[in-house]
Amino acid sequence: MAEQSGQNAQAPITQDVMTIPRKLPEGGKINLIGLTRDGLRAALIEAGTPEKQAKMRTGQIWQWLYHWGVRDFASMTNLSKDYRAQLAERFEIAIPEVVSKQVSADGTRKYLVRIAGGHEVEVVYIPETDRGTLCISSQVGCTLTCSFCHTGTQKLVRNLTAAEIIGQVMMARDDLDEWPEPGVGTGDAGPRLLSNIVLMGMGEPLYNFENVRDAMKIAMDGEGIALSRRRITLSTSGVVPEIAKTAEEIGCLLAVSFHATTDEVRDRLVPINKRWNIEALLDALREYPKVSNSERITFEYVMLKDVNDSDEDARRLVRLISGIPAKINLIPFNEWPGAPYQRSDWARIESFADIIYKAGYASPIRTPRGEDIMAACGQLKSATERARKSRKQIEAEVQQG
Ligand code: SF4
């Protein structure tokens, strides 16, 4: 994190305005959050900032937004009062509003946040001894219909904007009080409470690629939140054409919702498999530009009783992924109301893990976190939904592809 000593700024002011689309609606203000550096510079110039100053102003405002976490222009004390007033006339600094926060007995925090249009998405913070992971959402509902996933029963309402995606990170840093105090110390906020981001919340991030990319670039920018790309993991269910772009344009780590070792079973669990089957997916992963022994692809595998948890499944999984630098995350299924599956027995999960481990793969069994507040993997769902989907409807959509 680039330290900025000598900057005195007031404490950040929390925001209660819902995110507003970036384009300048009638009488509206442009939200600076979520703009790329180029986008911010262009917006400043359009609002009257002299072109020759724009690069410097962009850098200054960027640090106030993403290093210090301030939410009002008045706090940007290295800008003139007049300029701050001009900024406040044309722009706003808006992140999603926290509607509710639940804290699990194991310390996991689940936030329900509201975005433009009154829609809501869930965000989960998982503290561990050596790290703190934020699981963020990229869509309201989901384009896809994985049958083991609670979000999959919620029809896609819309994609989140880049502001609404990075806004989840900023909201959590507010709650964790993780912004450095302007004018106090070196500006280094010390050991991070929010050290990792996983795009494993609601939605398929690769069906909202541009907004996810812009938001993660903001999170990785060294003069702002400055999270290392190796601390960000994007999880996809297998949108094959977008996989390589993730390496080229984002550069973060990759996880794949694999969950089955035959097309027959994966078609049922992860219906996008009917579009790009296991072979097509594995080919794309073998070609993943960033894969290496130090940057392994994570294969997520939910353990469903008598569905995908046999020893033969474990042996087949090892054969399928051979040659790909990989690690396997075994996820004991987290039940949700109306779920058509049960969690595998622990003995079955351990036997499965043992086969994989003996084959040379790290295969940690993911400890369910936040189950008591429905914050565990696959349990997220917000009240915002247009219509509950019937299974028949889901099948029809998948057929349409
Ligand atoms: S697992 Fe991911 S892609 Fe599949 S329905 Fe759930 S949120 Fe969507």
Residues whose N, C-alpha, C, O or C-beta is under 5 A from the ligand:
A	BS01	SF4	C142 L144 T145 C146 C149 T151 G152 G201 M202 G203 E204 S237
